[in-house]
Amino acid sequence: MTSRADLKRAWKERRAPMGVFVIRHLASGRFLLHAALDLRAGMNRLQVEITPSTNPNRALLADWQADGRAGFEIRVVDELAPKDEPGWDPREELGALKALWQERLVAEGGTPY
């Protein structure tokens, strides 16, 4: 039987999937990219902060208020595999991955917010 302490240790030692996700307004093609060390947490945070009027991105907020959740696509576009190197910091690689996707989405005809 697994004890509560074992479950807590396993949770703390887990490696959350990290990568880049996009929120795209389907009607206009505008998008916003985010890189996150924890994809699930980053996507949850975005969905929480996008709905209130405190969102600093006014264009995104206006589109959200006009079309609601159904007018948007939120999806993971790429994941970054963790490395077992001591002292490895994924932030630089996430930044490069985000820049790569920014270029790709713009080339496909999208416009960043």
Secondary structure, DSSP 8 states (H G I E B T S, - for coil): ---HHHHHHHHHH----EEEEEEEETTT-EEEEEEESSHHHHHHHHHHHHSSTT-S-HHHHHHHHHH-GGGEEEEEEEEE-----TT--THHHHHHHHHHHHHHHHHTT-EE-
